[in-house]
Amino acid sequence: MIVGPTVIPQDARIDGRMETSGDLLVEGRCDGDIFVGGTITVGRTGICRAVIRARAAVVHGEVIGGIVCAETLTIVQGARVVGDIRAPEVDVAPGAHLEGKVDLLPSAPADEGPARIPLAVRTLRGAPRPIPLPPSLRPRNEPTTP
């Protein structure tokens, strides 16, 4: 059975924590923490006021908050990101707006799986805020935290 991405349509607004093990397409608005086991795509009409943790991310719209990716983060022309970003590979296209710190994480060898994602992300207020990973993104040797 082939299942497509979870979609937040243009006329929808989600407040609070969101978690999916697959891909996520945001065309509407999401406020809160977002955990994605696959790729999150913020469409041209998408607005995320959130801390995002995902395997990969592509931003066409607007993200206000931190983004942490285990693999790649792409910010396309016309997109706007305000917040710190962390990933082993970051691609910012000419004409994209990025305001925040860029932290390149070390890439994991292919046989070790995705790079370890730190538990703390700086928010717009600058204070470290622990964010536990969902089980699907948690490294095998990482202890669970309440």
Secondary structure, 3 states (H helix, E strand, C coil): CCCCCEEECCCCEEECCEEECCCEEECCEEEEEEEEEEEEEECCCCEEEEEEEEEEEEECCEEECCEEECCEEEECCCCEEECCEEECEEEECCCCEEECCEEECCCCCHHHCCCCCCCEEECCCCCEEECCCCCCCCCCCCCCCC
